[in-house]
Amino acid sequence: ASNTSTISIDWLAQGLKRPEQFCGMHFFNPVHLMPLVEVIRGRHTNDQTIARTVAYAAAMGKLPIVVNDCPGFLVNRVLFPYFNGFNRLLAQGVDFERIDRVMEAFGWPMGPAYLADVIGLDTMVHADQVLQKGFPDRMTHDGEPVIEALLASGALGQKNGRGFYEYESGAGGGRNKTASSAAQLIINERLQASDEVSDEEIVDRLMIPLCTESIRCLEDGIVTSAAEVDMGLIAGLGFPRFRGGALRYVDSIGLQAFAKKIEKYHQHGALYHVTNGLRKRIESGSTYY
């Protein structure tokens, strides 16, 4: 098994004599706190391999979900459209500390800037490039993303104490963070506009890409049910539990109302387009639950 977060299981299996006995077993950081394990089924992976790996993860006290192979699998494939929306807000001059506060108030344990620092900016850039290559029609950026520029400047996030925030040791072994002036200079160099953006728009601009990509994962058969999508996001990303996951969140808004939200922001690119499957559900009056 491979613990890769992004590399294709089918690609890794090409050199194996028994590809049917190979799968992904992707843990999430920090491993001792995050319960999710993605068990990734490649094209040749057999049922016995999946069953043994799921049982092994469960015996470790983890929560396994079975995911079919695709760039980013489930969780990272859904997460990076969220960061794409974040990068577009930065380019409009929206302060990253404010974005973090708004998303934490929405229910996330940390906002996108702080989350990027925790994951590591080098890991972020690698995964983002894999997803851009895998889904070029909607996951590319307008110009160089801020995270790539931060990495090029030598910032790694919490790994070396420099990212969107700067980190210093605090009392009791904790770490104090302050907004990085160096990061703000890099952002300022990339400003494309300076627009007034409401808190509601910040939430929409981040949540719409995450939710629509979740919808696409279900439509593409990456997972078999809405419950598995939402369980993956809650247990692997820290999606606000009280909102029930991305597809439960869409149901709570109403599918037609959510489609109108998407259309409101269509000028921001292909991540803000209504999927055919969502349109069909609206026409039939069905929901995800």
N, C-alpha and C positions, 0 to 999 in steps of 0.2 A: 504494500500500500504506500501511497505518497501523501504527505501532509501539505502538498502544494496548495496555495490559495488561488492560483490562476492558470497554471500550466495545464494544457489539455491532457486528460487521462488517455485518450486515444493516441495522441502523439507520443506520450511516454511509453505506451504499450507496444509501439512498433518494433522495438528491439527485443521483445521478450519471446521466449519459446512457448510460454503458457499464458497468453494475454487474458484468457478466461479467468485466471486466478489473481488478477490485478484490479485494483480499484483505488479511488481516492478516499482518504480519511482525514478530512480537514478540521483541525481544532481551531478555536478562536482565542485571541488574547484578551485579557490574561487567562490562561488555561485553567487555573485553579478556581476562577470565578465564573467563567462563561460556560454554561452547560451544553451548548450545542456542538454536535459533530455532524458535518456534512459527509455522508457516505456517497461517493460519486461513482455512478455506473458508466463505464465505457461501453463502446459498441460491442466488444467481445466479452465483457464481464458476465459470468454466469450467476444464476440465482443462488447457488451454494456459497459463492464468495461474498455476495451481498449479505446473505443471512448470517454468515459467520462474523462478518465485520460489524453488522448491526448489533448482534448479540455481545460481541466483545466491547463495543462502546457502552452498551447498556450495563454490562457487568462492572464497568469502571464508574458507574453512576452518572454517565452522560446521557444527553437526549439526542439520539440519532435521527436524522431524516435522510431519505434516499433521494438523490438528485441526479438527473441525467447530465452528461458531460456537455458543457458549452463554455465559452469564455467567461471567467468569473464565477462559474457555477450558479448558485442562487444568490447568496448573500452579497458577494462583491459585485455581481452583475446589477443588483438592485441599488447598492450603496453608491456606486460611482456616478450615476445620473444625479443623485442628490448633491454630490460634490461639484458636478458640472454646473448645476444651478447656483451653488455657492460661489464658484469662480465668476459667473456672469454678474452676480450681485456686487462682487468686489470691483469688477470693471466699471460698474455704474457708480462707484464711490460710496457704497454702503459699508460702514465701519464693521470690521470683523468681530469686535467685542460686542457690538449691538446685536449682530446676527446670532452670536453664541447665547446672549441673554434671552433673545426672543425664542430660540429653539429649546432652551432649557425650560422656559416658562410654558412652552407647548407640552413638555413632558419628557424630552430626551435627557439622559443623565449628563450629557455634555454636548455643547454646540459643535459645529463642523470644524472650526479652526482648532479648538482644543483637541477634538477627536483625531484630526490629522497629525497633530504633534504626538499624541499617545501612540498611534499606529506606527509612526515614523515616516518622515517625508520621502525617504528613499524607497520604502515599501509602497507608499502611496503612488509615487511616480511610475514605478514598475507596473503595478496593477492597472493604473490608468492607461498606460500605453498598450497593454494587452487588450483592454476593453475597446480602446479606440480602433485597434487593428481588427478586432472581432466584429465590431458594430460601427463601421465608419460613417454610415448614413446618419447616425444620431448622436454618437458619443465623442465626436471630435470637438475641438475648441476653436473659438475665434482668437487666433494668436496664441502666444505661449502662456500656458496656465501659470498662475501665481506660484503654485506649489513647485513647479519645475524651476522657476527662477529662484525661489528660496533654496532649493536643493543645490542649484548651481553656485549659490553664494556660500555654501558650506554648512547650511542649517539642516539638521536632521530631526528636529523636534526634541522630545524629551531625551533621546539618546545622547545628545551632546549639549543639552540645555538651551538650544536656540531653535526657534521655529516661528510660528505666529506669536508665541509668547517666549519670554526668557524665564528660566527656572533656576532657583537657588534653594539650597537646603534650608528648611525651616525648623522650628521647634518640634520636638517629638519625632524626628525622623521624616517629617513631611516635606513637601516641596512647595515653595511659594512661586506663583507665576505673575508676571507683569507683561503687559502688551509690549511687543518688540518694536522699537522705533525703526530698526533696520528693515523689518518686515513691512512696516507702513511706507517707507521710502520706495521699496520695490513695488508695492501696490500702486502708489501714486504715479510711478513711471508708466503704468499700464492703464491708467484711467481712460476710458472711452467716452464717458459721460459723467454728469454729476446730477442725478435725478433724485427727486423726493420720492421715497419709497416707504409705504406704511408697514407696520408690523404684520398686518394681515397678508400683505403682498410677499413679505419675506417668507412667511410660512408656506404660502401657496407656491412660490417659485422653487422651494426646496422639496416640498412634499409631492407636488404633481409629478416630477420626473421619477421619484422613488416609487410612487403608487402605480404610474402607468407602466414602468418596467416590471413591477410585480405582476401586473395584469398580463403583460407579454409572456412572462415566464410560465404562467398558468396556461395561456393560449398555445405556447410552443411545446407544452408537455415536459418542461424541465422538472416540474413536480406534478403530482396528480390531483391535488386538491387545494382549495383556498386555505384550509386549516394548516396544511404543511407550509405554505408560503408564510403565513402569519406567525406560526410557531418558530420558523427559521429566523424571522426578523426580531421577534421578541427575545429569543434565547441566544441569538448570535450577534445582534446589533444593539440590543437595549432599546428597541422600539418601545414607546410608552405603553406599558401593560394595560393601563385603564382604557386605552383606545383600541385595544384588541388586535393590532396588526394592520398592515396597509389595506388589505381588502375589506376587513371589518370597518376600517375608517371610511373607505369609499362607500360602503353600504350605509353608514351612519349619516353621511352627507346626502346620499341619494345619488343614484347613477347618473340621472339626467342633470342634476345640479353639478355633479363633479365634471361631466363632459363640458358644461358651460364654463366652468372654471378653466379647464384646459384650453378651450377655444379663445378665452380672454387673453391668454399669453402666447398665442400661436406664433407671434413674431419672434419669439426667442429660440425658435428652431425645432427640429424634429422630435426632441424629447417632450414637446408640448403639443402632440397630436393625439387625437382620439383614435384608439385602435378599432379595427373592424369588429373584433369580438365584443368590445364594450358597446358599440353601436347596436349589435344584434341583441345583446342582453336588454338594452333600453327598449328596443322595438318589441321584444317579447314580454317585457315587464318583469324579468327575472332579476335576481340579486346574487351575490357571491355566497351568501349563507341563507 
